[in-house]
Amino acid sequence: MEIMSIHFLTALGTIVLMDILLGGDNAVVIAMAANKLPHELRKKAIFIGTAGAVIIRLIMTFAAVWLLTIPYLQVVGGLILLPIAVKLLVPHEEEAHVEAADSLSGAVKTIIIADAAMGVDNVLAIAGASHGSFLLVAIGFLISIPIIVGGSTLIGKIMDKYPVVLYGGAGLLGWTGGSMIAHDKILNPMIVSYGGDFAPYIIQFVLAAGVIGIGYYKKLKK
């Protein structure tokens, strides 16, 4: 994938948007974990914990990018991503509980572990959108992490005020899940053979629309 090409820039924009949409809760986790610390240690814990969380998240994502090159595993990743996309549109029943630590090392440990546990959906989404490019993953993280840490409150307010942003993000995840399924190395030739060159895009569109429709229905039921 050539750097600065339309394909590269589109994929990079997708990764950054996914990071922001799926990473909104992470800033809350960071703040909660460092809440009991004295003010002078709080910023230090947030900085060290965030740095550690980013390193762990990068390792997880690079591993996922490599794993998704294995035949059919990309299909599994795409199928896992679809319910994650739907969940993005359904209101949370309860707030995530994170135990605040009363020491610098404890807060850092809590931030890293909580971020890794909550970041599985983020990892899968980015790995699928990267199309096997480790460079895309690295650049996407460098752009989006400061946005997540520094502006998650603002992003949350934008999503509350303009729900279409959230629906667009969920649809994008559905589209990415469909892309992972339709472009699997083994499955793709079969899909194209039976449905033609546009069949993969039809699958992506149907799954994106399905995610939005199911998410909207579930939100109404809530």
C-alpha positions in Angstrom: 0.0 0.0 0.0 1.7 3.2 -1.2 2.0 5.9 1.5 -0.1 9.1 0.8 -2.2 7.2 -1.8 -6.0 7.6 -1.5 -6.3 4.0 -0.3 -3.7 4.5 2.4 -5.2 7.8 3.6 -8.7 6.3 3.7 -7.5 3.4 5.7 -5.6 5.7 8.1 -8.7 7.9 8.6 -10.8 4.8 9.3 -8.3 3.6 11.9 -8.2 7.0 13.7 -12.0 7.2 13.7 -12.2 3.7 15.2 -9.6 4.5 17.8 -11.7 7.6 18.9 -15.1 5.8 18.8 -13.9 2.7 20.6 -11.5 4.4 22.9 -13.9 6.9 24.6 -14.2 4.8 27.8 -10.4 4.5 28.2 -9.9 8.1 29.4 -12.6 7.4 32.0 -10.7 4.3 33.1 -7.5 6.2 33.4 -9.1 9.0 35.4 -10.8 6.5 37.8 -7.6 4.5 38.3 -5.6 7.5 39.4 -8.4 9.2 41.4 -7.1 8.4 44.9 -3.6 9.6 44.2 -2.3 13.0 45.4 -2.6 15.7 42.7 1.2 15.8 42.1 1.3 12.0 41.4 -1.9 11.9 39.4 -0.5 13.3 36.2 2.6 11.1 36.5 0.4 8.0 36.9 -1.7 9.0 34.0 1.3 9.6 31.8 3.2 6.4 32.7 0.0 4.3 32.7 -1.1 5.6 29.3 2.4 5.0 27.8 2.4 1.4 29.1 -1.2 0.9 27.9 -0.2 2.2 24.4 2.8 -0.2 24.2 0.6 -3.2 25.2 -2.1 -2.2 22.8 0.4 -1.9 19.9 1.8 -5.3 20.7 -1.7 -6.8 20.8 -2.6 -5.1 17.5 0.5 -6.1 15.7 -0.1 -9.7 16.8 -3.7 -9.5 15.6 -2.6 -8.1 12.2 -0.3 -11.1 11.8 -2.9 -13.6 13.0 -5.4 -12.3 10.5 -3.2 -13.4 7.7 -4.0 -17.0 8.6 -6.8 -18.4 6.4 -10.3 -18.2 7.8 -9.1 -16.4 11.0 -9.9 -13.1 9.3 -13.4 -14.4 8.8 -13.7 -15.2 12.5 -12.3 -11.7 13.4 -14.9 -10.1 11.1 -17.7 -12.1 12.7 -16.5 -11.0 16.2 -16.4 -7.4 15.1 -20.1 -7.3 14.1 -21.6 -7.7 17.6 -19.0 -5.2 18.9 -20.3 -2.7 16.3 -23.9 -3.3 17.4 -23.0 -2.8 21.1 -21.6 0.6 20.2 -25.2 1.8 19.6 -26.8 0.2 22.6 -26.8 2.2 25.9 -24.6 0.7 28.6 -26.6 -0.9 31.4 -24.0 -0.2 34.0 -20.8 1.8 34.2 -17.5 0.0 34.1 -16.1 -0.3 37.6 -12.4 0.3 38.1 -10.8 0.1 41.5 -8.9 3.3 42.2 -5.3 2.6 43.5 -3.7 4.5 46.3 -0.1 4.2 45.0 1.7 5.3 41.8 2.6 1.7 40.9 -0.9 0.4 41.7 -2.5 3.1 39.6 -0.2 2.4 36.6 -0.8 -1.3 36.9 -4.6 -0.8 37.0 -4.5 1.5 34.0 -2.5 -0.9 31.9 -4.5 -4.0 32.8 -7.9 -2.3 32.4 -6.9 -0.8 29.1 -5.7 -4.2 27.8 -8.9 -5.9 28.9 -11.2 -3.3 27.4 -9.1 -2.9 24.2 -9.9 -6.2 22.5 -12.6 -4.7 20.3 -10.4 -1.8 19.4 -7.5 -4.2 18.5 -9.7 -6.3 16.2 -11.2 -3.3 14.5 -7.9 -1.7 13.8 -6.2 -4.9 12.7 -9.0 -5.5 10.2 -8.9 -1.9 8.9 -5.1 -1.9 8.5 -5.2 -4.5 5.6 -2.0 -6.0 7.0 0.0 -2.7 7.2 1.9 -2.3 10.5 2.8 1.2 9.4 -0.9 2.2 9.3 -1.4 0.8 12.8 1.5 2.7 14.2 0.6 6.1 12.5 -3.1 5.6 13.5 -2.1 5.1 17.2 0.3 8.2 17.2 -2.6 10.4 15.9 -5.4 9.0 17.9 -3.9 8.4 21.4 -3.5 12.1 22.2 -7.0 12.8 20.9 -8.4 10.0 23.1 -6.6 11.0 26.3 -7.0 14.8 25.8 -10.4 15.1 24.2 -12.6 12.1 25.2 -15.0 14.4 27.1 -15.5 16.6 24.1 -15.9 13.6 21.8 -18.5 12.2 24.1 -20.5 15.4 24.1 -20.3 15.5 20.2 -21.7 11.9 20.1 -24.5 12.8 22.5 -25.4 15.9 20.5 -25.0 14.3 17.1 -26.0 10.6 17.3 -25.4 10.3 13.6 -21.7 10.2 14.3 -22.1 7.1 16.5 -24.3 5.4 13.8 -21.7 6.3 11.2 -19.0 4.8 13.3 -21.0 1.6 14.0 -21.7 1.3 10.2 -18.0 1.7 9.5 -17.2 -1.1 11.9 -19.9 -3.3 10.2 -18.3 -2.4 6.8 -14.8 -3.3 8.1 -16.2 -6.6 9.5 -17.7 -7.4 6.1 -14.4 -6.5 4.5 -12.5 -8.9 6.7 -14.9 -11.7 5.8 -15.2 -10.9 2.1 -11.5 -10.4 1.5 -10.2 -13.5 3.4 -7.5 -15.1 1.2 -9.4 -18.4 0.9 -13.0 -17.1 0.9 -12.6 -14.1 -1.4 -12.0 -16.1 -4.6 -15.1 -18.2 -3.9 -17.2 -15.1 -3.3 -16.0 -13.4 -6.5 -16.5 -16.7 -8.5 -20.1 -17.1 -7.4 -21.2 -13.4 -7.1 -18.9 -11.4 -9.3 -16.4 -8.6 -8.6 -19.0 -6.5 -6.7 -20.1 -9.3 -4.4 -17.6 -8.4 -1.6 -18.8 -4.8 -1.6 -22.4 -6.0 -1.4 -21.6 -8.1 1.6 -19.9 -5.1 3.3 -22.9 -2.9 2.6 -25.4 -5.4 3.8 -23.5 -6.0 7.1 -22.9 -2.3 7.6 -26.7 -1.6 7.1 -27.5 -4.6 9.3 -25.4 -3.4 12.2 -27.0 0.0 12.1 -30.5 -1.5 11.8 -30.0 -4.0 14.6 -28.3 -1.4 16.8 -31.2 1.0 16.3 -33.8 -1.7 17.1 -31.9 -2.7 20.3 -31.6 0.9 21.3 -35.4 1.4 20.9 -36.0 -1.7 23.0 -33.8 -0.2 25.8 
